[in-house]
Amino acid sequence: MNCLTQAWTAHAPELRNWLRHRTHDDALADDLLQDLFLRGLRQGQRFCDLHNARAWLFEVARNLLADHFRVAHASLPLPDDLQAQTEDVATVDELTGCLPRVLSELNADDRDAITLCDLQGVPQAEYARLRGLSLSAAKSRVQRARVRLRQQMSQACQVQIGTEGRVTDFVPRTPHAP
């Protein structure tokens, strides 16, 4: 293993600088450098048979660095305002309780457009085909239905919008009794 020791002595400072430059973290660079040395040890005699030990060391260092960043991206820190985002989602989820009654109060065309396009995810081109409309007529119908739904939700459920454009409060409504 004298060949590994010689290659390591010759190239470790350059590898350390290369890793430090890319990680901006001395401790991480040293950890990756240690992993690189261990991989060289695992090669045994095959390391001594390499034509260019420096190229092999840098290639493995690049792979170690890529692996580290791939894992690091999988566990990114959560944003500080996650609690606020969660509360927004909860408010909107609760607001959906108003939807059945408000939908029942819309005219049939508006209810149909909202139900198919927004609730069931039917593309507007498909909606146009199903209803025998041109695409522009279908888009207009959906847009008008959304405006009327929003107006009805605001009025019937007393939706209040905060300064950031988010729902801050509303009065729940239950569907009409059959």
MARLO-36980 format. One record per residue: residue number from 1; residue in one letter; x, y, z of N, C-alpha, C, O, CB in turn. Coordinates in nm, 2 decimals, always signed. Glycine has a CB too. Layout:
! residues N
 resi resn n_east n_north   n_up ca_east ca_north  ca_up c_east c_north   c_up o_east o_north   o_up cb_east cb_north  cb_up
  NUM    A      X       Y      Z       X        Y      Z      X       Y      Z      X       Y      Z       X        Y      Z
...
***
This chain:
! residues 178
 resi resn n_east n_north   n_up ca_east ca_north  ca_up c_east c_north   c_up o_east o_north   o_up cb_east cb_north  cb_up
    1    M  +0.08   -0.12  +0.00   +0.00    +0.00  +0.00  +0.09   +0.13  +0.00  +0.04   +0.24  +0.02   -0.09    +0.00  +0.12
    2    N  +0.21   +0.11  -0.03   +0.30    +0.22  -0.03  +0.26   +0.32  -0.15  +0.28   +0.44  -0.14   +0.44    +0.17  -0.06
    3    C  +0.20   +0.26  -0.25   +0.16    +0.35  -0.36  +0.04   +0.44  -0.32  +0.04   +0.55  -0.36   +0.11    +0.26  -0.48
    4    L  -0.05   +0.39  -0.23   -0.16    +0.48  -0.18  -0.10   +0.59  -0.10  -0.14   +0.70  -0.10   -0.26    +0.40  -0.10
    5    T  +0.00   +0.55  -0.01   +0.06    +0.65  +0.08  +0.13   +0.76  +0.00  +0.12   +0.88  +0.03   +0.16    +0.58  +0.17
    6    Q  +0.20   +0.72  -0.11   +0.27    +0.81  -0.19  +0.17   +0.91  -0.26  +0.19   +1.03  -0.27   +0.36    +0.74  -0.29
    7    A  +0.07   +0.85  -0.32   -0.03    +0.93  -0.39  -0.10   +1.02  -0.29  -0.13   +1.14  -0.33   -0.14    +0.84  -0.47
    8    W  -0.13   +0.97  -0.18   -0.20    +1.05  -0.08  -0.11   +1.17  -0.03  -0.16   +1.28  -0.03   -0.24    +0.97  +0.04
    9    T  +0.01   +1.14  -0.01   +0.10    +1.25  +0.03  +0.12   +1.35  -0.08  +0.12   +1.47  -0.05   +0.24    +1.19  +0.07
   10    A  +0.12   +1.31  -0.20   +0.13    +1.40  -0.31  +0.01   +1.49  -0.34  +0.02   +1.60  -0.38   +0.17    +1.33  -0.44
   11    H  -0.11   +1.43  -0.32   -0.24    +1.49  -0.37  -0.33   +1.53  -0.26  -0.43   +1.61  -0.29   -0.30    +1.40  -0.46
   12    A  -0.32   +1.49  -0.14   -0.42    +1.52  -0.03  -0.43   +1.67  -0.01  -0.55   +1.72  +0.00   -0.37    +1.46  +0.10
   13    P  -0.32   +1.75  +0.00   -0.35    +1.90  +0.02  -0.43   +1.96  -0.10  -0.51   +2.05  -0.07   -0.21    +1.97  +0.03
   14    E  -0.40   +1.92  -0.22   -0.48    +1.97  -0.33  -0.62   +1.93  -0.33  -0.71   +2.01  -0.35   -0.41    +1.92  -0.47
   15    L  -0.65   +1.80  -0.29   -0.78    +1.75  -0.28  -0.86   +1.82  -0.17  -0.97   +1.86  -0.18   -0.78    +1.60  -0.25
   16    R  -0.79   +1.85  -0.05   -0.85    +1.92  +0.06  -0.89   +2.06  +0.02  -1.01   +2.10  +0.05   -0.75    +1.92  +0.18
   17    N  -0.80   +2.13  -0.05   -0.84    +2.26  -0.10  -0.96   +2.26  -0.20  -1.04   +2.35  -0.19   -0.72    +2.33  -0.16
   18    W  -0.95   +2.16  -0.29   -1.06    +2.15  -0.38  -1.20   +2.13  -0.31  -1.30   +2.19  -0.35   -1.03    +2.03  -0.48
   19    L  -1.20   +2.04  -0.21   -1.32    +2.01  -0.14  -1.36   +2.13  -0.06  -1.48   +2.16  -0.05   -1.30    +1.88  -0.05
   20    R  -1.27   +2.19  +0.01   -1.31    +2.31  +0.09  -1.37   +2.42  +0.00  -1.46   +2.49  +0.04   -1.18    +2.37  +0.16
   21    H  -1.31   +2.44  -0.12   -1.36    +2.54  -0.21  -1.51   +2.51  -0.25  -1.59   +2.61  -0.26   -1.27    +2.55  -0.33
   22    R  -1.54   +2.39  -0.27   -1.67    +2.35  -0.31  -1.77   +2.34  -0.20  -1.89   +2.36  -0.22   -1.67    +2.22  -0.39
   23    T  -1.73   +2.30  -0.08   -1.82    +2.29  +0.03  -1.84   +2.41  +0.12  -1.94   +2.42  +0.19   -1.78    +2.17  +0.11
   24    H  -1.73   +2.49  +0.12   -1.73    +2.61  +0.21  -1.74   +2.57  +0.36  -1.80   +2.64  +0.44   -1.84    +2.71  +0.18
   25    D  -1.69   +2.45  +0.39   -1.71    +2.39  +0.52  -1.58   +2.30  +0.54  -1.57   +2.19  +0.49   -1.84    +2.31  +0.54
   26    D  -1.49   +2.35  +0.63   -1.37    +2.28  +0.65  -1.39   +2.14  +0.71  -1.33   +2.04  +0.66   -1.28    +2.35  +0.75
   27    A  -1.48   +2.12  +0.80   -1.51    +1.99  +0.87  -1.57   +1.90  +0.76  -1.53   +1.78  +0.76   -1.61    +2.01  +0.98
   28    L  -1.66   +1.94  +0.68   -1.72    +1.86  +0.58  -1.61   +1.81  +0.48  -1.61   +1.70  +0.44   -1.83    +1.93  +0.51
   29    A  -1.53   +1.91  +0.44   -1.42    +1.88  +0.34  -1.33   +1.77  +0.40  -1.29   +1.68  +0.33   -1.34    +2.00  +0.31
   30    D  -1.29   +1.78  +0.53   -1.21    +1.68  +0.60  -1.28   +1.54  +0.60  -1.21   +1.44  +0.59   -1.17    +1.73  +0.73
   31    D  -1.41   +1.54  +0.63   -1.48    +1.42  +0.63  -1.48   +1.35  +0.50  -1.46   +1.23  +0.49   -1.63    +1.44  +0.68
   32    L  -1.51   +1.43  +0.39   -1.51    +1.37  +0.26  -1.37   +1.32  +0.22  -1.36   +1.22  +0.15   -1.56    +1.48  +0.16
   33    L  -1.27   +1.39  +0.26   -1.13    +1.35  +0.24  -1.10   +1.22  +0.31  -1.03   +1.13  +0.25   -1.03    +1.46  +0.28
   34    Q  -1.15   +1.20  +0.43   -1.13    +1.08  +0.50  -1.20   +0.96  +0.42  -1.15   +0.85  +0.41   -1.18    +1.09  +0.64
   35    D  -1.32   +0.99  +0.38   -1.40    +0.89  +0.30  -1.32   +0.85  +0.18  -1.32   +0.73  +0.14   -1.54    +0.94  +0.27
   36    L  -1.26   +0.95  +0.11   -1.19    +0.92  -0.01  -1.07   +0.83  +0.02  -1.04   +0.74  -0.06   -1.14    +1.06  -0.07
   37    F  -1.00   +0.86  +0.13   -0.88    +0.78  +0.17  -0.93   +0.63  +0.19  -0.86   +0.54  +0.15   -0.81    +0.83  +0.29
   38    L  -1.04   +0.62  +0.26   -1.09    +0.48  +0.29  -1.13   +0.41  +0.16  -1.11   +0.29  +0.15   -1.21    +0.49  +0.38
   39    R  -1.18   +0.48  +0.06   -1.21    +0.42  -0.07  -1.09   +0.37  -0.14  -1.08   +0.27  -0.20   -1.30    +0.51  -0.16
   40    G  -0.98   +0.45  -0.12   -0.85    +0.42  -0.18  -0.80   +0.29  -0.11  -0.75   +0.20  -0.18   -0.75    +0.53  -0.17
   41    L  -0.81   +0.28  +0.02   -0.77    +0.16  +0.09  -0.84   +0.04  +0.04  -0.78   -0.07  +0.03   -0.79    +0.18  +0.24
   42    R  -0.97   +0.05  +0.02   -1.05    -0.06  -0.02  -1.01   -0.11  -0.16  -1.04   -0.23  -0.19   -1.20    -0.02  -0.02
   43    Q  -0.95   -0.03  -0.24   -0.91    -0.07  -0.37  -0.79   -0.17  -0.36  -0.77   -0.26  -0.45   -0.87    +0.05  -0.45
   44    G  -0.72   -0.16  -0.25   -0.60    -0.26  -0.23  -0.50   -0.24  -0.35  -0.46   -0.13  -0.39   -0.65    -0.40  -0.22
   45    Q  -0.46   -0.36  -0.40   -0.36    -0.36  -0.51  -0.41   -0.29  -0.63  -0.33   -0.24  -0.71   -0.32    -0.51  -0.54
   46    R  -0.54   -0.29  -0.66   -0.60    -0.23  -0.78  -0.56   -0.08  -0.78  -0.54   -0.02  -0.89   -0.75    -0.24  -0.78
   47    F  -0.55   -0.01  -0.66   -0.51    +0.13  -0.66  -0.36   +0.14  -0.71  -0.33   +0.23  -0.79   -0.51    +0.18  -0.52
   48    C  -0.28   +0.05  -0.68   -0.14    +0.05  -0.73  -0.13   +0.03  -0.88  -0.03   +0.07  -0.94   -0.05    -0.05  -0.65
   49    D  -0.23   -0.04  -0.93   -0.23    -0.07  -1.08  -0.28   +0.05  -1.16  -0.28   +0.04  -1.28   -0.31    -0.19  -1.10
   50    L  -0.33   +0.15  -1.10   -0.39    +0.27  -1.17  -0.28   +0.34  -1.25  -0.17   +0.35  -1.20   -0.46    +0.36  -1.07
   51    H  -0.32   +0.38  -1.36   -0.23    +0.46  -1.45  -0.21   +0.60  -1.40  -0.10   +0.65  -1.40   -0.28    +0.46  -1.59
   52    N  -0.32   +0.66  -1.35   -0.32    +0.80  -1.30  -0.39   +0.81  -1.16  -0.51   +0.82  -1.16   -0.38    +0.90  -1.40
   53    A  -0.32   +0.79  -1.06   -0.38    +0.79  -0.92  -0.45   +0.93  -0.89  -0.55   +0.93  -0.83   -0.27    +0.76  -0.82
   54    R  -0.39   +1.04  -0.94   -0.45    +1.17  -0.91  -0.59   +1.18  -0.98  -0.68   +1.23  -0.91   -0.36    +1.28  -0.96
   55    A  -0.60   +1.14  -1.10   -0.73    +1.14  -1.17  -0.83   +1.06  -1.10  -0.95   +1.10  -1.08   -0.71    +1.09  -1.32
   56    W  -0.79   +0.94  -1.05   -0.88    +0.85  -0.98  -0.93   +0.92  -0.85  -1.05   +0.92  -0.82   -0.82    +0.71  -0.95
   57    L  -0.84   +0.98  -0.78   -0.87    +1.04  -0.65  -0.97   +1.16  -0.67  -1.06   +1.17  -0.60   -0.74    +1.09  -0.58
   58    F  -0.94   +1.24  -0.78   -1.04    +1.35  -0.80  -1.17   +1.30  -0.85  -1.27   +1.36  -0.82   -0.97    +1.44  -0.90
   59    E  -1.17   +1.20  -0.93   -1.30    +1.14  -0.98  -1.38   +1.09  -0.86  -1.50   +1.12  -0.85   -1.28    +1.03  -1.08
   60    V  -1.32   +1.02  -0.77   -1.39    +0.96  -0.65  -1.43   +1.08  -0.56  -1.54   +1.08  -0.50   -1.30    +0.86  -0.58
   61    A  -1.35   +1.18  -0.55   -1.39    +1.30  -0.47  -1.51   +1.37  -0.53  -1.60   +1.41  -0.45   -1.27    +1.40  -0.46
   62    R  -1.51   +1.38  -0.66   -1.63    +1.44  -0.72  -1.76   +1.36  -0.69  -1.86   +1.42  -0.67   -1.61    +1.46  -0.88
   63    N  -1.74   +1.23  -0.70   -1.86    +1.14  -0.67  -1.90   +1.15  -0.53  -2.02   +1.16  -0.50   -1.82    +1.00  -0.71
   64    L  -1.81   +1.16  -0.44   -1.84    +1.17  -0.29  -1.92   +1.30  -0.27  -2.01   +1.31  -0.20   -1.72    +1.16  -0.21
   65    L  -1.87   +1.41  -0.33   -1.93    +1.54  -0.32  -2.07   +1.54  -0.37  -2.16   +1.59  -0.31   -1.84    +1.65  -0.38
   66    A  -2.08   +1.48  -0.49   -2.22    +1.47  -0.55  -2.31   +1.40  -0.47  -2.43   +1.44  -0.45   -2.21    +1.41  -0.69
   67    D  -2.27   +1.28  -0.41   -2.35    +1.20  -0.32  -2.39   +1.28  -0.20  -2.51   +1.28  -0.16   -2.28    +1.07  -0.28
   68    H  -2.29   +1.35  -0.14   -2.33    +1.44  -0.02  -2.43   +1.54  -0.06  -2.53   +1.55  +0.02   -2.20    +1.51  +0.03
   69    F  -2.42   +1.61  -0.17   -2.52    +1.71  -0.20  -2.65   +1.66  -0.23  -2.76   +1.72  -0.21   -2.47    +1.80  -0.31
   70    R  -2.65   +1.54  -0.30   -2.78    +1.47  -0.33  -2.85   +1.44  -0.20  -2.98   +1.46  -0.19   -2.75    +1.35  -0.41
   71    V  -2.79   +1.39  -0.10   -2.85    +1.35  +0.03  -2.89   +1.48  +0.10  -2.99   +1.49  +0.16   -2.75    +1.27  +0.11
   72    A  -2.80   +1.58  +0.09   -2.83    +1.71  +0.16  -2.96   +1.77  +0.11  -3.03   +1.83  +0.19   -2.71    +1.81  +0.15
   73    H  -2.98   +1.77  -0.02   -3.10    +1.82  -0.08  -3.23   +1.75  -0.04  -3.33   +1.81  -0.03   -3.09    +1.83  -0.23
   74    A  -3.21   +1.62  -0.01   -3.33    +1.54  +0.03  -3.38   +1.58  +0.17  -3.49   +1.55  +0.21   -3.29    +1.39  +0.03
   75    S  -3.29   +1.65  +0.24   -3.33    +1.69  +0.38  -3.31   +1.84  +0.40  -3.24   +1.88  +0.50   -3.25    +1.61  +0.48
   76    L  -3.36   +1.92  +0.31   -3.35    +2.06  +0.33  -3.43   +2.11  +0.45  -3.53   +2.05  +0.49   -3.40    +2.14  +0.21
   77    P  -3.38   +2.21  +0.52   -3.45    +2.26  +0.64  -3.59   +2.32  +0.60  -3.60   +2.38  +0.49   -3.37    +2.37  +0.71
   78    L  -3.68   +2.30  +0.69   -3.82    +2.36  +0.66  -3.82   +2.51  +0.68  -3.74   +2.56  +0.76   -3.92    +2.29  +0.76
   79    P  -3.90   +2.58  +0.60   -3.90    +2.73  +0.62  -3.96   +2.77  +0.75  -4.04   +2.70  +0.81   -3.99    +2.79  +0.50
   80    D  -3.91   +2.88  +0.80   -3.96    +2.93  +0.93  -4.11   +2.96  +0.93  -4.17   +2.95  +1.04   -3.88    +3.06  +0.96
   81    D  -4.16   +3.00  +0.82   -4.31    +3.03  +0.82  -4.40   +2.91  +0.79  -4.51   +2.93  +0.75   -4.33    +3.14  +0.72
   82    L  -4.34   +2.79  +0.81   -4.42    +2.67  +0.78  -4.55   +2.66  +0.87  -4.65   +2.62  +0.82   -4.34    +2.54  +0.81
   83    Q  -4.54   +2.70  +0.99   -4.66    +2.70  +1.08  -4.76   +2.79  +1.02  -4.88   +2.75  +1.02   -4.62    +2.76  +1.22
   84    A  -4.73   +2.91  +0.97   -4.83    +3.00  +0.91  -4.89   +2.93  +0.79  -5.01   +2.95  +0.76   -4.76    +3.14  +0.88
   85    Q  -4.80   +2.87  +0.71   -4.86    +2.80  +0.59  -4.95   +2.69  +0.63  -5.05   +2.67  +0.56   -4.74    +2.75  +0.50
   86    T  -4.92   +2.61  +0.73   -5.01    +2.51  +0.78  -5.14   +2.56  +0.82  -5.24   +2.50  +0.80   -4.94    +2.43  +0.89
   87    E  -5.13   +2.67  +0.90   -5.26    +2.73  +0.94  -5.34   +2.78  +0.82  -5.47   +2.77  +0.83   -5.23    +2.85  +1.04
   88    D  -5.28   +2.83  +0.72   -5.35    +2.88  +0.60  -5.42   +2.76  +0.54  -5.54   +2.77  +0.50   -5.26    +2.94  +0.50
   89    V  -5.35   +2.65  +0.52   -5.41    +2.53  +0.46  -5.53   +2.48  +0.55  -5.63   +2.44  +0.49   -5.31    +2.41  +0.45
   90    A  -5.51   +2.48  +0.68   -5.62    +2.44  +0.77  -5.74   +2.53  +0.75  -5.86   +2.48  +0.75   -5.58    +2.44  +0.91
   91    T  -5.72   +2.66  +0.74   -5.84    +2.75  +0.72  -5.91   +2.73  +0.59  -6.03   +2.72  +0.58   -5.79    +2.90  +0.73
   92    V  -5.83   +2.71  +0.48   -5.89    +2.68  +0.35  -5.96   +2.55  +0.35  -6.07   +2.53  +0.30   -5.78    +2.68  +0.24
   93    D  -5.90   +2.45  +0.42   -5.97    +2.32  +0.43  -6.10   +2.33  +0.50  -6.20   +2.27  +0.46   -5.88    +2.21  +0.51
   94    E  -6.11   +2.41  +0.61   -6.23    +2.43  +0.68  -6.33   +2.51  +0.59  -6.45   +2.48  +0.60   -6.21    +2.51  +0.81
   95    L  -6.28   +2.60  +0.51   -6.37    +2.68  +0.42  -6.44   +2.59  +0.32  -6.55   +2.63  +0.27   -6.28    +2.79  +0.35
   96    T  -6.38   +2.48  +0.29   -6.44    +2.39  +0.19  -6.58   +2.34  +0.25  -6.66   +2.29  +0.17   -6.35    +2.27  +0.16
   97    G  -6.60   +2.35  +0.38   -6.73    +2.31  +0.44  -6.84   +2.40  +0.39  -6.96   +2.36  +0.39   -6.72    +2.32  +0.59
   98    C  -6.81   +2.52  +0.34   -6.91    +2.61  +0.29  -6.94   +2.58  +0.14  -7.05   +2.61  +0.09   -6.86    +2.76  +0.30
   99    L  -6.85   +2.51  +0.08   -6.87    +2.49  -0.07  -6.99   +2.41  -0.11  -7.06   +2.46  -0.20   -6.75    +2.41  -0.11
  100    P  -7.03   +2.30  -0.05   -7.15    +2.23  -0.10  -7.27   +2.32  -0.10  -7.35   +2.32  -0.20   -7.18    +2.11  -0.02
  101    R  -7.30   +2.40  +0.01   -7.42    +2.48  +0.01  -7.41   +2.59  -0.09  -7.50   +2.62  -0.16   -7.44    +2.54  +0.15
  102    V  -7.29   +2.66  -0.10   -7.27    +2.77  -0.20  -7.29   +2.72  -0.34  -7.35   +2.78  -0.42   -7.14    +2.84  -0.18
  103    L  -7.23   +2.60  -0.37   -7.25    +2.54  -0.50  -7.39   +2.52  -0.53  -7.44   +2.54  -0.65   -7.17    +2.41  -0.51
  104    S  -7.47   +2.47  -0.44   -7.61    +2.44  -0.46  -7.69   +2.57  -0.49  -7.80   +2.56  -0.54   -7.67    +2.37  -0.34
  105    E  -7.64   +2.69  -0.45   -7.70    +2.81  -0.47  -7.67   +2.88  -0.60  -7.73   +2.98  -0.64   -7.67    +2.91  -0.35
  106    L  -7.57   +2.82  -0.67   -7.53    +2.87  -0.80  -7.62   +2.82  -0.91  -7.69   +2.72  -0.89   -7.38    +2.84  -0.84
  107    N  -7.63   +2.89  -1.03   -7.71    +2.84  -1.13  -7.65   +2.71  -1.19  -7.53   +2.68  -1.16   -7.73    +2.94  -1.25
  108    A  -7.72   +2.63  -1.26   -7.68    +2.50  -1.31  -7.55   +2.51  -1.40  -7.46   +2.42  -1.38   -7.79    +2.44  -1.39
  109    D  -7.54   +2.61  -1.49   -7.42    +2.62  -1.57  -7.30   +2.65  -1.49  -7.19   +2.59  -1.51   -7.44    +2.72  -1.68
  110    D  -7.31   +2.74  -1.39   -7.19    +2.77  -1.30  -7.15   +2.65  -1.22  -7.04   +2.62  -1.21   -7.23    +2.89  -1.21
  111    R  -7.25   +2.58  -1.16   -7.22    +2.47  -1.08  -7.16   +2.36  -1.16  -7.06   +2.29  -1.12   -7.36    +2.41  -1.02
  112    D  -7.20   +2.33  -1.29   -7.15    +2.23  -1.37  -7.00   +2.27  -1.41  -6.92   +2.18  -1.40   -7.23    +2.22  -1.50
  113    A  -6.97   +2.39  -1.44   -6.84    +2.43  -1.48  -6.74   +2.42  -1.36  -6.63   +2.37  -1.38   -6.84    +2.58  -1.53
  114    I  -6.78   +2.46  -1.24   -6.70    +2.45  -1.13  -6.67   +2.31  -1.09  -6.56   +2.27  -1.06   -6.76    +2.53  -1.01
  115    T  -6.78   +2.23  -1.09   -6.77    +2.09  -1.05  -6.68   +2.01  -1.14  -6.59   +1.94  -1.10   -6.91    +2.02  -1.05
  116    L  -6.70   +2.03  -1.27   -6.62    +1.95  -1.37  -6.47   +2.00  -1.37  -6.38   +1.92  -1.36   -6.68    +1.95  -1.50
  117    C  -6.45   +2.13  -1.40   -6.32    +2.18  -1.42  -6.24   +2.20  -1.29  -6.12   +2.16  -1.29   -6.33    +2.31  -1.49
  118    D  -6.30   +2.25  -1.19   -6.22    +2.28  -1.07  -6.22   +2.17  -0.97  -6.11   +2.14  -0.90   -6.27    +2.40  -1.00
  119    L  -6.33   +2.10  -0.95   -6.33    +1.99  -0.85  -6.29   +1.86  -0.90  -6.23   +1.78  -0.83   -6.47    +1.99  -0.79
  120    Q  -6.33   +1.83  -1.03   -6.30    +1.70  -1.09  -6.18   +1.70  -1.18  -6.13   +1.60  -1.22   -6.42    +1.65  -1.16
  121    G  -6.12   +1.82  -1.20   -6.00    +1.84  -1.28  -6.01   +1.81  -1.43  -5.91   +1.78  -1.50   -5.90    +1.74  -1.23
  122    V  -6.13   +1.82  -1.49   -6.15    +1.81  -1.63  -6.09   +1.93  -1.70  -6.12   +2.04  -1.67   -6.31    +1.79  -1.67
  123    P  -6.00   +1.91  -1.80   -5.94    +2.02  -1.87  -6.05   +2.10  -1.94  -6.15   +2.04  -1.98   -5.84    +1.97  -1.97
  124    Q  -6.03   +2.23  -1.95   -6.13    +2.31  -2.01  -6.16   +2.28  -2.16  -6.27   +2.29  -2.20   -6.09    +2.46  -2.01
  125    A  -6.06   +2.23  -2.23   -6.08    +2.18  -2.37  -6.18   +2.06  -2.37  -6.27   +2.05  -2.46   -5.95    +2.14  -2.44
  126    E  -6.16   +1.97  -2.28   -6.25    +1.86  -2.27  -6.39   +1.90  -2.22  -6.49   +1.85  -2.27   -6.20    +1.75  -2.17
  127    Y  -6.40   +2.00  -2.13   -6.53    +2.05  -2.09  -6.60   +2.11  -2.21  -6.72   +2.10  -2.22   -6.51    +2.16  -1.97
  128    A  -6.53   +2.19  -2.29   -6.59    +2.25  -2.41  -6.64   +2.14  -2.50  -6.76   +2.15  -2.55   -6.48    +2.33  -2.49
  129    R  -6.57   +2.03  -2.52   -6.62    +1.92  -2.61  -6.74   +1.86  -2.55  -6.84   +1.83  -2.62   -6.51    +1.82  -2.63
  130    L  -6.74   +1.83  -2.41   -6.85    +1.77  -2.35  -6.98   +1.85  -2.36  -7.09   +1.80  -2.37   -6.82    +1.74  -2.21
  131    R  -6.96   +1.98  -2.35   -7.08    +2.07  -2.35  -7.11   +2.13  -2.48  -7.20   +2.21  -2.49   -7.06    +2.18  -2.25
  132    G  -7.04   +2.10  -2.59   -7.07    +2.15  -2.72  -7.03   +2.30  -2.73  -7.10   +2.37  -2.80   -7.21    +2.12  -2.76
  133    L  -6.93   +2.34  -2.66   -6.89    +2.48  -2.66  -6.76   +2.50  -2.74  -6.68   +2.41  -2.75   -6.88    +2.54  -2.52
  134    S  -6.73   +2.62  -2.78   -6.60    +2.65  -2.83  -6.51   +2.66  -2.71  -6.56   +2.68  -2.60   -6.60    +2.78  -2.92
  135    L  -6.38   +2.65  -2.73   -6.29    +2.66  -2.62  -6.29   +2.79  -2.55  -6.29   +2.80  -2.43   -6.14    +2.63  -2.67
  136    S  -6.30   +2.90  -2.63   -6.31    +3.03  -2.57  -6.44   +3.05  -2.49  -6.44   +3.12  -2.38   -6.30    +3.14  -2.68
  137    A  -6.55   +2.99  -2.54   -6.68    +3.00  -2.46  -6.67   +2.92  -2.33  -6.72   +2.97  -2.23   -6.79    +2.95  -2.55
  138    A  -6.60   +2.81  -2.34   -6.59    +2.73  -2.22  -6.50   +2.80  -2.12  -6.53   +2.80  -2.00   -6.53    +2.59  -2.25
  139    K  -6.39   +2.86  -2.16   -6.30    +2.93  -2.07  -6.38   +3.05  -2.01  -6.36   +3.08  -1.89   -6.18    +2.98  -2.15
  140    S  -6.45   +3.12  -2.09   -6.53    +3.23  -2.03  -6.63   +3.19  -1.93  -6.65   +3.25  -1.83   -6.60    +3.31  -2.15
  141    R  -6.70   +3.07  -1.96   -6.80    +3.02  -1.87  -6.73   +2.98  -1.73  -6.79   +3.01  -1.63   -6.87    +2.90  -1.93
  142    V  -6.62   +2.92  -1.74   -6.55    +2.88  -1.62  -6.51   +3.00  -1.54  -6.52   +3.01  -1.42   -6.43    +2.79  -1.65
  143    Q  -6.45   +3.10  -1.61   -6.41    +3.22  -1.54  -6.53   +3.29  -1.47  -6.51   +3.33  -1.36   -6.34    +3.32  -1.64
  144    R  -6.64   +3.31  -1.54   -6.75    +3.38  -1.48  -6.81   +3.29  -1.37  -6.85   +3.35  -1.26   -6.87    +3.39  -1.59
  145    A  -6.81   +3.16  -1.38   -6.85    +3.08  -1.27  -6.76   +3.09  -1.15  -6.81   +3.09  -1.03   -6.86    +2.93  -1.31
  146    R  -6.63   +3.10  -1.17   -6.54    +3.12  -1.06  -6.57   +3.26  -0.99  -6.56   +3.27  -0.86   -6.39    +3.12  -1.10
  147    V  -6.59   +3.36  -1.06   -6.62    +3.49  -1.01  -6.75   +3.49  -0.92  -6.75   +3.54  -0.81   -6.63    +3.60  -1.12
  148    R  -6.85   +3.43  -0.98   -6.98    +3.42  -0.90  -6.96   +3.33  -0.78  -7.02   +3.36  -0.68   -7.09    +3.36  -0.99
  149    L  -6.88   +3.22  -0.79   -6.86    +3.13  -0.67  -6.79   +3.21  -0.56  -6.83   +3.21  -0.45   -6.78    +3.01  -0.71
  150    R  -6.69   +3.29  -0.60   -6.61    +3.37  -0.50  -6.71   +3.47  -0.44  -6.70   +3.49  -0.32   -6.49    +3.44  -0.57
  151    Q  -6.79   +3.54  -0.52   -6.88    +3.64  -0.46  -6.98   +3.57  -0.37  -7.00   +3.62  -0.26   -6.96    +3.71  -0.58
  152    Q  -7.03   +3.46  -0.41   -7.13    +3.39  -0.32  -7.06   +3.34  -0.19  -7.12   +3.35  -0.09   -7.19    +3.27  -0.40
  153    M  -6.94   +3.29  -0.21   -6.87    +3.24  -0.09  -6.84   +3.36  +0.01  -6.86   +3.35  +0.13   -6.73    +3.17  -0.13
  154    S  -6.80   +3.47  -0.05   -6.77    +3.59  +0.03  -6.90   +3.64  +0.11  -6.89   +3.67  +0.22   -6.71    +3.70  -0.05
  155    Q  -7.01   +3.64  +0.03   -7.13    +3.69  +0.09  -7.19   +3.58  +0.19  -7.22   +3.62  +0.30   -7.23    +3.72  -0.02
  156    A  -7.21   +3.46  +0.14   -7.28    +3.36  +0.22  -7.20   +3.32  +0.34  -7.26   +3.29  +0.45   -7.32    +3.25  +0.13
  157    C  -7.07   +3.30  +0.33   -6.99    +3.25  +0.43  -6.91   +3.36  +0.51  -6.84   +3.34  +0.60   -6.89    +3.15  +0.38
  158    Q  -6.94   +3.48  +0.47   -6.87    +3.60  +0.53  -6.72   +3.59  +0.54  -6.66   +3.61  +0.64   -6.93    +3.62  +0.67
  159    V  -6.66   +3.55  +0.42   -6.52    +3.53  +0.41  -6.45   +3.66  +0.43  -6.49   +3.76  +0.37   -6.48    +3.46  +0.28
  160    Q  -6.35   +3.66  +0.52   -6.27    +3.78  +0.53  -6.13   +3.75  +0.49  -6.07   +3.65  +0.52   -6.27    +3.83  +0.68
  161    I  -6.08   +3.85  +0.40   -5.94    +3.83  +0.34  -5.85   +3.93  +0.42  -5.88   +4.04  +0.43   -5.94    +3.86  +0.19
  162    G  -5.73   +3.88  +0.46   -5.63    +3.96  +0.53  -5.55   +4.04  +0.44  -5.57   +4.04  +0.31   -5.54    +3.87  +0.62
  163    T  -5.46   +4.12  +0.49   -5.38    +4.21  +0.41  -5.29   +4.14  +0.31  -5.25   +4.19  +0.21   -5.29    +4.30  +0.50
  164    E  -5.25   +4.01  +0.34   -5.17    +3.93  +0.25  -5.25   +3.86  +0.15  -5.19   +3.78  +0.07   -5.08    +3.83  +0.34
  165    G  -5.38   +3.88  +0.14   -5.46    +3.81  +0.04  -5.50   +3.67  +0.08  -5.55   +3.60  +0.00   -5.39    +3.81  -0.09
  166    R  -5.49   +3.64  +0.21   -5.53    +3.51  +0.26  -5.65   +3.51  +0.34  -5.69   +3.61  +0.40   -5.41    +3.44  +0.34
  167    V  -5.73   +3.40  +0.34   -5.85    +3.39  +0.41  -5.81   +3.40  +0.56  -5.73   +3.32  +0.61   -5.93    +3.26  +0.38
  168    T  -5.87   +3.49  +0.63   -5.84    +3.50  +0.78  -5.96   +3.45  +0.86  -5.94   +3.41  +0.98   -5.81    +3.64  +0.81
  169    D  -6.08   +3.46  +0.81   -6.20    +3.42  +0.89  -6.32   +3.40  +0.80  -6.32   +3.45  +0.69   -6.23    +3.52  +1.00
  170    F  -6.41   +3.32  +0.85   -6.54    +3.30  +0.77  -6.64   +3.24  +0.87  -6.60   +3.19  +0.98   -6.51    +3.21  +0.65
  171    V  -6.76   +3.23  +0.82   -6.87    +3.17  +0.90  -6.91   +3.04  +0.83  -6.96   +3.05  +0.72   -6.99    +3.27  +0.92
  172    P  -6.89   +2.93  +0.89   -6.92    +2.80  +0.83  -7.07   +2.79  +0.80  -7.16   +2.84  +0.87   -6.88    +2.68  +0.91
  173    R  -7.11   +2.72  +0.69   -7.24    +2.70  +0.65  -7.26   +2.55  +0.62  -7.17   +2.50  +0.55   -7.29    +2.79  +0.53
  174    T  -7.37   +2.50  +0.66   -7.39    +2.36  +0.63  -7.49   +2.35  +0.51  -7.56   +2.45  +0.48   -7.45    +2.28  +0.75
  175    P  -7.49   +2.24  +0.43   -7.58    +2.23  +0.32  -7.72   +2.23  +0.36  -7.76   +2.20  +0.48   -7.55    +2.10  +0.24
  176    H  -7.81   +2.27  +0.27   -7.95    +2.27  +0.30  -8.00   +2.13  +0.33  -7.94   +2.03  +0.27   -8.03    +2.32  +0.18
  177    A  -8.09   +2.11  +0.42   -8.15    +1.98  +0.45  -8.23   +1.94  +0.33  -8.30   +2.02  +0.26   -8.24    +1.98  +0.58
  178    P  -8.23   +1.81  +0.29   -8.30    +1.76  +0.17  -8.45   +1.77  +0.19  -8.53   +1.73  +0.10   -8.26    +1.62  +0.14
***
